[in-house]
């Protein structure tokens, strides 16, 4: 994808290891990675982490609750001959990881998250409809001034209005003014049926502030 290579498992699910509906966003971001400190939450197999390092990011921190996905990400880094000293994988609940990073004083130029709609773990239950504002709040607390926040949701039942409200509520809580600089839509290989609004499932904003 766009010059980067990934291990795939076509039999496991339709995504096979890379979410292709985000390809256009990864292409748009190519000029913005250079010399940046990146935090990739809910990183899955690390497509954004691989692209960031391939395009000159100074360091990438990738967070996922699944050790299996982090191991897969590690294999993808090797496949692209990337320097692993520039990458840290953290096996953790994203909200807890954000709190730890904040308390340690770590700050990032780019913070991105593409969370699942629902998940269950020993840490509790995640619901994008209930927890999105809390996630954005945590992301903003580790984002450098004038940094870039990238947020996506593929939950069809989360309306664009709810998505926007969660971001606004979180930004107001921490007194952080954000500018919307880019809205990503899937490419022509991920078409939506006009008569089925939920097929226009993806909400994905790039914000700065």
C-alpha positions in Angstrom: 0.0 0.0 0.0 1.5 3.3 -1.1 5.0 1.8 -1.1 4.7 0.1 2.3 4.3 -3.7 2.8 2.1 -5.6 5.2 1.6 -9.2 6.2 -2.0 -10.2 5.5 -4.2 -13.1 6.6 -7.1 -13.1 4.0 -8.9 -15.9 5.8 -9.3 -14.1 9.1 -11.8 -11.3 8.2 -12.6 -8.8 5.4 -9.9 -6.4 6.6 -7.2 -9.2 6.4 -4.8 -7.0 8.5 -5.1 -3.6 7.0 -8.2 -1.3 6.9 -8.2 -0.3 3.2 -10.8 2.4 3.7 -8.1 4.5 5.5 -5.6 4.3 2.5 -6.6 7.8 1.3 -6.0 9.3 4.7 -2.5 7.6 5.0 -1.7 9.1 1.6 -2.9 12.6 2.6 -0.8 12.4 5.8 2.5 11.5 4.1 3.9 15.1 4.1 3.0 15.6 7.8 5.0 12.7 9.5 8.5 14.0 9.1 10.4 14.6 12.4 7.2 14.2 14.4 6.4 12.4 17.6 3.4 10.2 16.9 0.9 8.4 19.2 -1.2 5.8 17.5 -4.1 4.5 19.7 -6.1 1.3 19.0 -3.2 0.7 16.5 -4.4 -2.7 15.3 -1.5 -4.1 13.1 0.1 -0.7 12.8 -0.5 0.6 9.2 -0.4 4.2 10.4 2.7 3.5 12.5 4.5 1.9 9.5 3.6 4.7 7.2 4.7 7.4 9.7 8.1 5.8 10.2 8.5 5.2 6.5 7.9 8.9 5.9 10.4 10.3 8.5 8.6 10.3 11.9 11.1 10.8 14.7 9.3 8.3 17.0 6.1 6.4 17.1 4.3 5.0 20.1 1.6 2.4 19.3 -1.0 1.3 21.8 -3.3 -1.7 21.6 -5.0 -4.0 24.0 -4.0 -7.0 22.0 -0.5 -8.3 22.3 -1.1 -10.4 19.1 -1.7 -7.2 17.1 1.4 -5.6 18.5 3.4 -8.6 17.5 1.9 -8.4 14.0 2.9 -4.7 14.0 6.4 -5.7 14.9 6.5 -8.1 12.0 5.3 -5.3 9.7 8.1 -3.0 10.9 10.6 -5.7 10.1 9.0 -6.3 6.7 9.6 -2.6 5.8 13.2 -2.5 7.2 12.3 0.2 9.8 14.4 1.0 12.8 12.7 -0.5 15.8 14.5 1.9 18.2 12.2 4.6 16.8 9.1 2.6 17.9 7.5 1.7 21.2 4.6 -0.8 21.4 2.4 -0.5 24.5 -0.1 -3.3 25.4 -2.8 -1.5 27.2 -6.3 -0.1 27.3 -6.0 3.2 25.4 -7.6 5.4 28.1 -5.3 4.0 30.8 -2.3 4.5 28.5 -3.3 8.1 27.9 -3.5 8.7 31.6 -0.1 7.2 32.2 1.5 9.2 29.3 -0.1 12.4 30.6 1.2 11.8 34.2 4.7 11.1 32.7 4.6 14.4 30.9 4.9 12.9 27.4 3.5 15.0 24.6 3.1 14.3 20.9 2.9 16.2 17.6 0.2 13.9 16.2 -2.3 11.8 18.2 -4.6 9.5 16.2 -7.3 7.0 17.2 -9.5 4.7 15.2 -11.3 2.9 18.0 -13.7 -0.1 17.7 -17.4 0.4 18.1 -17.4 -1.9 21.1 -14.9 -4.0 23.1 -14.7 -5.9 26.4 -11.7 -6.6 28.5 -10.6 -7.1 32.1 -10.3 -3.3 32.2 -14.0 -2.9 31.4 -16.3 -2.2 28.5 -15.6 0.3 25.7 -18.4 1.9 23.7 -17.7 4.5 21.1 -21.1 6.2 21.7 -20.5 6.5 25.5 -16.7 6.9 25.7 -15.7 9.0 22.6 -15.6 12.3 24.4 -13.5 10.9 27.2 -11.1 9.5 24.6 -10.7 12.9 22.9 -10.2 14.6 26.2 -7.3 12.2 27.0 -5.9 12.7 23.5 -5.9 16.5 23.8 -4.1 16.3 27.2 -1.0 14.7 25.5 -1.2 16.7 22.3 1.4 19.5 21.8 0.1 23.0 21.1 -0.9 23.3 17.5 -0.6 19.6 17.2 -2.7 17.3 15.0 -5.5 15.2 16.3 -6.9 12.5 14.0 -10.1 10.7 15.0 -12.2 8.1 13.2 -15.2 6.0 13.9 -16.6 3.3 11.7 -19.7 2.8 13.9 -22.7 3.2 11.6 -25.1 4.1 14.4 -22.9 7.0 15.6 -24.2 10.0 13.6 -21.9 12.7 12.3 -23.7 15.1 14.8 -22.8 12.8 17.7 -19.3 12.5 16.5 -18.9 16.3 16.2 -20.5 16.8 19.7 -18.1 14.4 21.4 -15.1 16.3 20.0 -16.6 19.7 20.9 -17.5 18.7 24.4 -14.0 17.3 25.0 -12.2 20.4 23.6 -14.3 22.7 25.6 -13.6 20.8 28.8 -9.8 21.3 28.4 -10.2 24.8 26.8 -8.6 23.7 23.6 -9.8 25.4 20.3 -9.6 23.0 17.4 -9.7 23.7 13.6 -11.0 21.1 11.2 -8.4 20.8 8.5 -9.4 17.7 6.6 -12.4 15.3 6.4 -11.5 11.8 5.0 -13.9 9.7 3.0 -13.2 6.1 1.8 -12.1 5.7 -1.8 -14.1 4.4 -4.7 -13.3 0.8 -3.8 -15.5 1.3 -0.7 -18.8 2.5 -2.2 -21.9 3.3 -0.2 -25.4 2.4 -1.2 -27.5 5.6 -1.3 -30.6 3.9 0.0 -28.7 2.5 3.0 -27.4 5.5 5.1 -25.4 3.2 7.5 -23.2 2.2 4.6 -21.8 5.7 4.9 -20.4 4.6 8.1 -17.0 6.3 8.4 -16.5 9.6 10.2 -12.9 10.7 10.1 -11.6 14.2 10.9 -8.2 15.7 11.1 -8.1 18.6 13.5 -5.4 21.0 14.6 -5.1 23.3 17.7 
